[in-house]
Amino acid sequence: MKLAARDWLQLILPGDWLFLVLAALCVALLALRFWSPDRPDRAEVRAGGRLVASLPLDAARIFEVPGPLGVTRIEIAPGRARVLSDPGPRQYCVRQGWLSRNGAVAICAPNQVSLSLAGRTAAYDSLGY
């Protein structure tokens, strides 16, 4: 005996519907809580492997970092940061553009300067197993 879709709906009681709605709501809330990325709250600037500055991402400013090749300029805007200019030959860190995700990094290797964004919790780009 095969039941049609209409017959299955008649077997679901009002309490079953309530349970299904509450379960879906719980799944949605947990997904928003645990799968949403943590927003960064500071930019960490390193030169020669040492932490030079930890700057909050709440106000716009430009920060200059001296390196072996010259001065690297870092621009900070609310919630994001970028390498504005660098004396390196290929400009890879400048082309990286605005960094706005927790854990994002721009490295100016020839000038030994790096910019990374950090938040309350560490961000991972892959899972280890």
C-alpha positions in Angstrom: 0.0 0.0 0.0 1.5 3.3 -1.1 0.5 6.6 0.5 0.2 9.8 -1.4 1.7 13.1 -0.1 -1.7 14.2 1.0 -2.1 11.1 3.1 1.3 11.8 4.9 0.2 15.3 5.8 -2.9 13.9 7.6 -0.6 11.8 9.8 1.3 14.8 11.1 -0.3 16.1 14.3 -0.3 19.8 15.6 2.4 18.9 18.1 4.6 17.4 15.3 4.3 20.7 13.4 5.3 22.7 16.5 8.3 20.5 17.0 9.4 20.8 13.4 9.1 24.6 13.5 11.0 24.9 16.8 13.7 22.5 15.4 14.1 24.6 12.3 14.3 27.8 14.3 17.0 26.3 16.6 19.0 25.2 13.5 18.8 28.7 12.0 19.9 30.4 15.2 22.8 28.0 15.7 23.9 28.5 12.1 23.9 32.3 12.6 25.7 32.0 15.9 28.5 29.6 15.0 29.0 30.0 11.2 29.1 33.7 11.0 32.6 35.1 10.8 34.0 37.0 13.7 34.6 40.7 12.8 38.1 42.0 13.3 38.6 44.7 15.9 42.3 45.5 15.4 45.0 45.6 12.7 48.4 44.2 13.7 51.4 45.7 11.9 54.7 43.8 11.9 58.1 44.9 10.7 61.1 42.6 10.7 59.1 39.9 12.4 58.3 42.1 15.4 54.9 43.6 16.3 55.2 47.3 15.7 51.6 48.4 16.3 48.2 47.0 17.2 45.7 49.6 15.8 42.0 49.6 16.5 39.7 49.5 13.4 37.3 52.1 14.8 38.6 55.3 13.1 40.2 56.3 9.9 44.0 56.9 9.9 47.2 56.3 8.0 50.1 54.6 9.7 53.7 54.6 8.4 56.1 51.8 9.0 59.8 52.0 8.2 61.4 49.0 6.5 64.8 48.2 4.8 63.6 49.6 1.4 61.7 52.6 2.7 58.3 53.5 4.3 55.2 51.4 4.0 52.0 53.3 4.4 49.0 51.5 5.9 45.5 53.0 5.7 42.9 52.1 8.3 39.1 52.7 7.9 36.3 51.6 10.2 36.2 47.8 10.0 39.0 47.3 7.4 42.6 48.1 6.5 44.9 48.0 3.5 48.5 48.7 2.5 48.3 52.0 0.7 51.8 52.2 -0.6 55.0 50.2 -0.4 58.5 50.6 -1.9 58.7 47.0 -2.9 59.1 46.2 -6.7 56.0 44.1 -7.4 53.4 45.7 -5.1 51.7 42.4 -4.2 50.7 43.7 -0.8 49.2 46.9 -2.3 47.2 44.8 -4.8 45.8 42.8 -2.0 43.3 45.6 -1.5 41.1 46.2 1.5 41.3 43.5 4.2 38.0 43.1 6.2 37.9 39.5 7.4 39.4 38.2 10.6 42.7 36.5 9.9 43.3 38.3 6.6 47.0 39.1 5.9 48.9 41.3 3.4 52.7 40.7 3.3 55.2 43.1 1.9 58.1 40.6 1.8 60.8 42.8 0.2 60.3 45.5 2.9 59.7 43.0 5.7 56.3 44.5 6.7 53.0 42.7 7.2 49.5 43.7 8.0 47.0 41.3 9.6 43.5 41.7 11.0 42.6 40.1 14.3 39.5 39.7 16.3 38.4 38.1 19.6 38.7 34.6 18.3 41.0 33.1 15.7 39.7 32.5 12.2 40.6 29.4 10.3 40.4 29.0 6.5 40.4 25.2 6.6 39.5 22.4 9.0 42.1 20.0 10.3 41.2 16.3 10.7 
